[in-house]
Amino acid sequence: MSISCIVIDDELPAIKLMEDYISRVPFLKLEKTFDNGIEPISFLQSQNIDLIFLDIEMEGFTGLQLIKTLRNSPKVILTTAYDQYALTAFDLNVSDYLLKPISFERFMQSIDKVFDYFSGKRELETSGPKYKRDYFFVKTEFRMQRIDFNDILYIEGMKEYLMIHTKNEKVMTLQTFKNIETILPSESFIRVHKSYIVALNKVVSVEKNRISIANTLVPVSDTYKEAFQLLLKK
């Protein structure tokens, strides 16, 4: 699935930042950028755009004024240094309200909302299966890092951190098992111990209460053993 988008902001550094963030997300397609609120009006009348990243305070024509001109109802994520417009913005049904300076982590939270909206909408339009992303992002010490589901071998709990063991590397992130379990597809990953989640398609063998994955033995506790065995049978 591809989500077409444009960026409207009268500050060049803000545009460059959005260009960089958008380039990191495979399903976002940046069509054009604008440094004012007037020029995009005719563009939007002739082009079907899914998503607009829109600054509010621009000289001559504000972002809120531009929203009121929209006819095709693209989704809008507001990007602004001012918080006093939040109530007005949400009355206009914007998808999110990002306060500058915008971190990539906060940007991705907004994009997740938009992705869920369009994947659900296009499922209804096509009557086909819902498109599923095959990756997610986690926050490490220095950056937001992409993790492909298919690369994960197992996930190990280490106090307040999780260590994600993949084919090529280990990635440590400050996250809970509860949160990561809502992200992982339940048909492919299962909790087998208070400190371990495993990828089912990476299991080499199971002997007694131990799972062999990539030359590593992962324990299976009695609490999770029955559910794990049932999933293996399926």
PLY file of the C-alpha trace (Angstrom):
ply
format ascii 1.0
element vertex 234
property float x
property float y
property float z
element edge 233
property int vertex1
property int vertex2
end_header
0.00 0.00 0.00
1.21 3.51 -0.84
0.04 6.72 0.87
0.62 9.86 -1.20
1.45 13.00 0.73
2.55 16.63 0.46
4.30 18.98 2.89
3.20 22.59 3.37
5.40 24.79 5.56
6.88 28.26 5.16
10.14 27.28 6.86
12.70 25.41 4.74
14.30 23.52 7.68
10.86 22.18 8.64
10.26 21.01 5.07
13.67 19.31 4.96
12.95 17.53 8.24
9.63 16.20 6.94
11.30 15.10 3.70
13.84 13.15 5.72
11.23 11.51 7.95
8.97 10.62 5.02
11.90 9.07 3.13
12.37 6.59 5.98
8.83 5.20 5.71
8.44 2.81 2.74
4.69 3.25 2.25
4.78 7.08 2.21
5.17 8.71 -1.20
6.03 12.42 -1.14
4.47 14.09 -4.18
5.42 17.74 -3.62
6.39 20.38 -1.05
5.08 23.95 -0.74
6.40 26.95 1.18
3.06 28.79 1.37
-0.64 28.07 1.84
-1.94 29.51 -1.45
-0.11 27.46 -4.07
-1.33 24.05 -2.83
-5.00 24.96 -3.36
-4.98 24.51 -7.14
-2.70 21.46 -6.82
-5.12 19.76 -4.44
-8.06 20.51 -6.72
-6.43 18.54 -9.55
-4.59 15.83 -7.59
-5.84 13.14 -5.25
-3.59 13.30 -2.21
-4.04 11.02 0.80
-2.18 12.99 3.46
-1.04 16.57 4.11
1.64 17.61 6.58
0.53 21.16 7.25
2.00 24.08 9.18
-0.53 26.41 10.82
1.03 29.85 11.01
2.02 30.90 7.49
2.06 34.42 6.16
-0.93 35.36 4.04
-2.94 32.15 4.37
-2.88 29.94 7.44
-3.05 26.18 7.62
-6.45 26.32 9.32
-7.81 28.44 6.47
-6.43 25.95 3.97
-8.15 23.02 5.70
-11.51 24.75 5.22
-10.94 24.85 1.44
-10.30 21.11 1.09
-12.88 19.19 -0.90
-11.49 15.68 -1.30
-10.95 15.30 2.45
-7.33 14.15 2.61
-6.05 13.31 6.07
-4.18 16.18 7.73
-1.35 16.09 10.26
-0.66 19.56 11.61
2.95 20.52 12.30
3.29 23.66 14.39
5.29 25.38 17.10
2.10 26.63 18.78
-0.22 24.62 21.00
-3.09 27.11 21.27
-4.74 25.87 18.07
-5.20 22.28 19.23
-8.92 22.45 20.07
-9.76 24.31 16.87
-7.69 21.85 14.84
-9.41 18.76 16.19
-12.79 20.36 15.57
-11.66 20.33 11.92
-11.05 16.57 12.20
-7.29 16.53 11.73
-5.51 13.21 12.24
-2.88 14.54 14.61
-1.26 17.68 15.99
2.54 17.62 16.13
4.38 20.25 18.13
7.76 21.36 16.82
10.48 20.29 17.30
9.11 16.96 16.06
10.96 13.75 16.91
10.91 10.79 14.54
9.30 8.69 17.26
6.38 11.12 17.56
6.17 11.35 13.76
5.81 7.55 13.52
3.03 7.54 16.10
1.07 9.84 13.81
1.86 7.78 10.74
0.65 4.63 12.47
-2.76 6.25 12.95
-2.94 7.24 9.30
-1.75 3.82 8.15
-4.43 2.07 10.19
-7.07 4.38 8.70
-6.06 3.76 5.09
-5.46 0.04 5.46
-8.97 -0.33 6.89
-10.50 1.92 4.24
-8.84 0.12 1.35
-9.83 -3.22 2.75
-13.47 -2.13 2.50
-12.95 -0.68 -0.98
-11.36 -3.82 -2.39
-13.15 -6.40 -0.23
-9.79 -8.06 -0.02
-7.52 -8.98 2.88
-6.14 -6.21 5.02
-2.62 -5.20 4.13
-0.26 -5.93 6.99
3.05 -4.26 7.59
5.95 -6.67 7.92
8.01 -4.45 10.20
7.88 -2.03 13.11
10.11 0.57 14.72
11.69 0.47 18.17
13.53 3.17 20.03
17.15 2.36 20.85
19.60 4.53 22.75
20.45 6.68 19.72
17.74 6.24 17.09
14.47 4.70 15.95
15.35 1.38 14.34
13.30 -0.69 11.94
12.82 -4.37 12.80
11.43 -6.77 10.19
9.14 -9.40 11.69
10.73 -12.10 9.55
14.19 -11.32 10.93
13.24 -11.88 14.56
14.43 -15.12 16.17
13.29 -14.48 19.72
12.85 -11.65 22.22
14.43 -11.78 25.65
13.36 -9.78 28.69
16.16 -8.08 30.61
14.58 -6.25 33.55
13.02 -3.06 32.10
14.58 -3.67 28.68
13.92 -6.13 25.86
16.67 -7.65 23.74
15.40 -8.44 20.24
17.52 -11.20 18.75
17.43 -11.12 14.94
19.27 -12.98 12.19
21.97 -10.35 12.00
22.05 -8.40 15.26
20.73 -7.82 18.74
18.65 -4.71 19.39
18.00 -3.47 22.91
14.95 -1.30 23.56
13.24 0.16 26.61
9.87 -1.54 26.26
7.55 -3.96 28.03
6.43 -7.41 26.95
2.84 -6.20 27.13
3.52 -3.49 24.58
5.58 -5.62 22.21
2.90 -8.33 22.22
0.36 -5.84 20.84
2.73 -5.14 17.93
3.77 -8.68 16.99
1.35 -10.75 14.83
-0.15 -13.32 17.19
-0.15 -16.07 14.57
3.65 -15.85 14.23
4.94 -15.08 17.73
4.16 -16.55 21.13
5.22 -15.99 24.72
6.78 -19.18 26.08
8.27 -17.87 29.32
8.02 -14.76 31.48
11.27 -13.66 29.83
10.91 -14.95 26.26
8.83 -14.57 23.10
9.74 -16.77 20.13
9.10 -16.63 16.39
7.31 -19.85 15.49
8.86 -20.12 12.04
12.35 -19.99 13.57
11.80 -22.93 15.93
14.12 -25.78 14.92
13.02 -28.31 17.51
11.24 -28.70 20.84
12.49 -31.11 23.46
10.86 -31.30 26.88
10.81 -27.69 28.10
13.38 -26.26 25.73
13.11 -24.74 22.26
16.04 -24.76 19.87
16.38 -21.57 17.81
19.56 -20.63 15.94
21.81 -22.72 18.20
20.20 -21.24 21.30
18.01 -23.05 23.82
15.00 -21.04 25.02
13.11 -22.30 28.08
9.37 -23.01 28.08
7.69 -22.46 31.43
4.68 -24.41 32.70
2.57 -21.21 32.59
2.88 -20.92 28.81
3.50 -24.56 27.83
-0.09 -25.54 27.00
-0.78 -22.51 24.78
2.55 -23.05 23.00
1.80 -26.71 22.29
-1.67 -25.88 20.97
-0.24 -23.29 18.59
2.38 -25.78 17.36
-0.38 -28.25 16.51
-2.21 -25.63 14.46
0 1
1 2
2 3
3 4
4 5
5 6
6 7
7 8
8 9
9 10
10 11
11 12
12 13
13 14
14 15
15 16
16 17
17 18
18 19
19 20
20 21
21 22
22 23
23 24
24 25
25 26
26 27
27 28
28 29
29 30
30 31
31 32
32 33
33 34
34 35
35 36
36 37
37 38
38 39
39 40
40 41
41 42
42 43
43 44
44 45
45 46
46 47
47 48
48 49
49 50
50 51
51 52
52 53
53 54
54 55
55 56
56 57
57 58
58 59
59 60
60 61
61 62
62 63
63 64
64 65
65 66
66 67
67 68
68 69
69 70
70 71
71 72
72 73
73 74
74 75
75 76
76 77
77 78
78 79
79 80
80 81
81 82
82 83
83 84
84 85
85 86
86 87
87 88
88 89
89 90
90 91
91 92
92 93
93 94
94 95
95 96
96 97
97 98
98 99
99 100
100 101
101 102
102 103
103 104
104 105
105 106
106 107
107 108
108 109
109 110
110 111
111 112
112 113
113 114
114 115
115 116
116 117
117 118
118 119
119 120
120 121
121 122
122 123
123 124
124 125
125 126
126 127
127 128
128 129
129 130
130 131
131 132
132 133
133 134
134 135
135 136
136 137
137 138
138 139
139 140
140 141
141 142
142 143
143 144
144 145
145 146
146 147
147 148
148 149
149 150
150 151
151 152
152 153
153 154
154 155
155 156
156 157
157 158
158 159
159 160
160 161
161 162
162 163
163 164
164 165
165 166
166 167
167 168
168 169
169 170
170 171
171 172
172 173
173 174
174 175
175 176
176 177
177 178
178 179
179 180
180 181
181 182
182 183
183 184
184 185
185 186
186 187
187 188
188 189
189 190
190 191
191 192
192 193
193 194
194 195
195 196
196 197
197 198
198 199
199 200
200 201
201 202
202 203
203 204
204 205
205 206
206 207
207 208
208 209
209 210
210 211
211 212
212 213
213 214
214 215
215 216
216 217
217 218
218 219
219 220
220 221
221 222
222 223
223 224
224 225
225 226
226 227
227 228
228 229
229 230
230 231
231 232
232 233
